[in-house]
């Protein structure tokens, strides 16, 4: 079963997508260093604020609320305490470089909530087994936007196609630690079709992904979303693709991986 996450701070949209079956609503408070790293790209840069945690918490009932904070810094303790007080269910720590940063973050959380470290650099991938073993870490996520930038690559999915996630995935499977990576567009959309990426999630053993902006296209309200797409139907298509690949044999998964490599190298070479 794949957990689908969606970054949203509008309470009405959060309530709607939660009712449609999104597993985790994702409030994103990360801003430190984000503009410097990704400002030249058409990528997500958050405008969420702490009060959004409270508003979304009230809107989504029992649906899981994940909050991404800033990288470990002098104000992290205050951010952690505020997010917990406002009703977060899971905290995400982005852009760590050393195990000690994850240890410090988890020490402040003190086991009150699960923690998900977000690996976004080659250095972070190198220490993932140690990070996954830190008390308080429930799972990990691999962020392909910053990872491909840190490696000097041209396209977000190049680390996946070039096998750079395979070793980390094998280590995490061996440790029994759940993990996820990247974003998913709608089935049939995107430079690299979502269904191809889902096949890679199954091949690697991933269990979570973030829904990309193609699922809301900056919609102002629920009515705008509903007029633009059949949101429950789009979720169902993603889950159907995951179920289909979950039943596939190794040869089918290998063939899909080869096609992903071909497509990604073609895109990167343009």
SULNOR-V735722 format. One record per residue. N is the residue number from 1. RES is the residue in three letters. SS is DSSP state (alpha for helix, beta for strand, coil for the rest). PSI is psi as a letter, one per 40 degrees, with the letter a starting at -180 (* if undefined). Layout:
N:RES:SS:PSI
N:RES:SS:PSI
//
This chain:
1:UNK:coil:h
2:UNK:coil:h
3:UNK:beta:h
4:UNK:beta:h
5:UNK:beta:i
6:UNK:beta:h
7:UNK:beta:h
8:UNK:coil:i
9:UNK:coil:e
10:UNK:coil:h
11:UNK:alpha:d
12:UNK:alpha:d
13:UNK:alpha:d
14:UNK:alpha:d
15:UNK:alpha:d
16:UNK:alpha:d
17:UNK:alpha:d
18:UNK:alpha:d
19:UNK:alpha:d
20:UNK:alpha:e
21:UNK:coil:e
22:UNK:coil:h
23:UNK:coil:d
24:UNK:beta:h
25:UNK:beta:h
26:UNK:beta:h
27:UNK:beta:h
28:UNK:beta:h
29:UNK:coil:e
30:UNK:coil:h
31:UNK:coil:d
32:UNK:coil:h
33:UNK:coil:e
34:UNK:alpha:d
35:UNK:alpha:d
36:UNK:alpha:d
37:UNK:alpha:d
38:UNK:alpha:e
39:UNK:coil:d
40:UNK:coil:e
41:UNK:coil:i
42:UNK:coil:g
43:UNK:coil:i
44:UNK:coil:h
45:UNK:coil:h
46:UNK:coil:i
47:UNK:coil:e
48:UNK:coil:i
49:UNK:coil:i
50:UNK:alpha:d
51:UNK:alpha:d
52:UNK:alpha:d
53:UNK:alpha:d
54:UNK:alpha:d
55:UNK:alpha:d
56:UNK:alpha:d
57:UNK:alpha:d
58:UNK:alpha:d
59:UNK:alpha:d
60:UNK:alpha:e
61:UNK:coil:b
62:UNK:coil:e
63:UNK:coil:i
64:UNK:beta:h
65:UNK:beta:h
66:UNK:beta:h
67:UNK:beta:h
68:UNK:beta:h
69:UNK:coil:a
70:UNK:coil:i
71:UNK:coil:i
72:UNK:coil:h
73:UNK:coil:a
74:UNK:coil:d
75:UNK:coil:e
76:UNK:alpha:d
77:UNK:alpha:d
78:UNK:alpha:d
79:UNK:alpha:d
80:UNK:alpha:d
81:UNK:alpha:d
82:UNK:alpha:d
83:UNK:alpha:d
84:UNK:alpha:d
85:UNK:alpha:d
86:UNK:coil:e
87:UNK:coil:e
88:UNK:coil:i
89:UNK:coil:d
90:UNK:beta:i
91:UNK:beta:h
92:UNK:beta:h
93:UNK:beta:h
94:UNK:coil:i
95:UNK:coil:f
96:UNK:coil:i
97:UNK:coil:d
98:UNK:coil:i
99:UNK:alpha:d
100:UNK:alpha:d
101:UNK:alpha:d
102:UNK:alpha:d
103:UNK:alpha:d
104:UNK:alpha:d
105:UNK:alpha:d
106:UNK:alpha:d
107:UNK:alpha:d
108:UNK:alpha:d
109:UNK:alpha:d
110:UNK:coil:f
111:UNK:coil:e
112:UNK:coil:d
113:UNK:coil:i
114:UNK:beta:i
115:UNK:beta:h
116:UNK:beta:h
117:UNK:beta:i
118:UNK:beta:h
119:UNK:beta:h
120:UNK:coil:e
121:UNK:coil:i
122:UNK:alpha:d
123:UNK:alpha:d
124:UNK:alpha:d
125:UNK:alpha:d
126:UNK:alpha:d
127:UNK:coil:e
128:UNK:alpha:d
129:UNK:alpha:d
130:UNK:alpha:d
131:UNK:alpha:d
132:UNK:alpha:e
133:UNK:coil:e
134:UNK:coil:h
135:UNK:coil:h
136:UNK:coil:d
137:UNK:beta:h
138:UNK:beta:d
139:UNK:beta:i
140:UNK:beta:i
141:UNK:beta:i
142:UNK:beta:h
143:UNK:coil:h
144:UNK:alpha:d
145:UNK:alpha:c
146:UNK:alpha:d
147:UNK:alpha:d
148:UNK:alpha:d
149:UNK:alpha:d
150:UNK:alpha:d
151:UNK:coil:e
152:UNK:coil:f
153:UNK:coil:i
154:UNK:coil:d
155:UNK:coil:h
156:UNK:coil:d
157:UNK:coil:e
158:UNK:alpha:d
159:UNK:alpha:d
160:UNK:alpha:d
161:UNK:alpha:d
162:UNK:coil:e
163:UNK:coil:e
164:UNK:coil:e
165:UNK:coil:e
166:UNK:alpha:d
167:UNK:alpha:d
168:UNK:alpha:d
169:UNK:alpha:d
170:UNK:alpha:d
171:UNK:alpha:d
172:UNK:alpha:d
173:UNK:alpha:d
174:UNK:alpha:d
175:UNK:alpha:e
176:UNK:coil:f
177:UNK:coil:h
178:UNK:beta:i
179:UNK:beta:i
180:UNK:beta:i
181:UNK:beta:i
182:UNK:coil:a
183:UNK:beta:i
184:UNK:beta:h
185:UNK:coil:a
186:UNK:coil:i
187:UNK:coil:h
188:UNK:coil:e
189:UNK:coil:i
190:UNK:coil:i
191:UNK:coil:d
192:UNK:coil:h
193:UNK:coil:i
194:UNK:alpha:d
195:UNK:alpha:d
196:UNK:alpha:d
197:UNK:alpha:d
198:UNK:alpha:d
199:UNK:alpha:d
200:UNK:alpha:d
201:UNK:alpha:d
202:UNK:alpha:d
203:UNK:alpha:d
204:UNK:alpha:e
205:UNK:coil:e
206:UNK:coil:i
207:UNK:coil:e
208:UNK:beta:i
209:UNK:beta:i
210:UNK:beta:h
211:UNK:beta:h
212:UNK:coil:i
213:UNK:alpha:e
214:UNK:alpha:e
215:UNK:alpha:e
216:UNK:coil:e
217:UNK:coil:f
218:UNK:coil:f
219:UNK:coil:h
220:UNK:coil:d
221:UNK:coil:i
222:UNK:alpha:d
223:UNK:alpha:d
224:UNK:alpha:d
225:UNK:alpha:d
226:UNK:alpha:d
227:UNK:alpha:d
228:UNK:alpha:d
229:UNK:coil:i
230:UNK:coil:g
231:UNK:alpha:d
232:UNK:alpha:d
233:UNK:alpha:d
234:UNK:alpha:d
235:UNK:alpha:d
236:UNK:alpha:d
237:UNK:alpha:d
238:UNK:alpha:d
239:UNK:alpha:d
240:UNK:alpha:d
241:UNK:alpha:d
242:UNK:alpha:d
243:UNK:alpha:d
244:UNK:alpha:d
245:UNK:alpha:d
246:UNK:alpha:d
247:UNK:coil:e
248:UNK:coil:i
249:UNK:coil:i
250:UNK:alpha:d
251:UNK:alpha:d
252:UNK:alpha:d
253:UNK:alpha:d
254:UNK:alpha:d
255:UNK:alpha:d
256:UNK:alpha:d
257:UNK:alpha:d
258:UNK:alpha:d
259:UNK:alpha:d
260:UNK:alpha:d
261:UNK:alpha:d
262:UNK:alpha:d
263:UNK:alpha:d
264:UNK:alpha:d
265:UNK:alpha:d
266:UNK:alpha:d
267:UNK:alpha:d
268:UNK:alpha:d
269:UNK:alpha:e
270:UNK:coil:*
//
